[in-house]
Amino acid sequence: MVELDKEQEKAFVDELMEANELKGASKKRLIKFLGNKYDWDKHKVQFRLTRALLAERYAASH
């Protein structure tokens, strides 16, 4: 399991937040959760984040 220090975690989260044009603490917590779950693998986290955001938008529209 990959362990990142706080600065590396923050850089990872900030990079994904900027790449996806996201704002807010709830999105940061989601990215941290996904990062921990998928061992900070950028591709896996990006895929799951995209799926989660689509599901969130779909649920909000119905």
N, C-alpha and C positions, 0 to 999 in steps of 0.2 A: 504494500500500500504506500502510495506517495504521500509524503508529509511536506507541506509548504509552511514557511514562516508567514507571519502576518503581512509583511511587505509584499511577498510574492502573491499571496491570496488577494490582496488589494489590487495589485497590478493586473492579475488575471480577471478579476471582477470588473475593474474599470475598463479594460480592453474590450470585454464582451458587451458591457453597457454602451460603450461608444460605437462599437461595430453595429449594434442593433438599434441604436438611437433610443435607448431606454432611459427612464428617469424614475427615481423613487427608491425608497428603502425596501419595499416589498420585493422589487425586482432584484435588488442586490442580495437579499436573503435567499431568493429562489436560486440565483446563480451559485451562491455559496453552498446551498444544499445539494444542488446537482453536481458541483465540483467535488464535494466530499463523497457523494454516492458513486461517481464514475471516475474516481482517482485523478481528478484534474486533467483528464484527457479532453483537450480543446474541441476536437471533432465530436465526441460523444455528448459533451455538455451543450455545444451549439445545436446539435440535432434535437436533443430533449427540450432545450429552451424554446426552440422554434415550435415544437409540438405543443408545449405547455401554453405558449402565447396564443397560438391558433385556437386551442380549446377554450382558453379564457375569453377570447373575443367572440367565439361561437356561443358560449354560455351567456354572455352579456347581451347578445342580440336576440335571444329567445326567452 
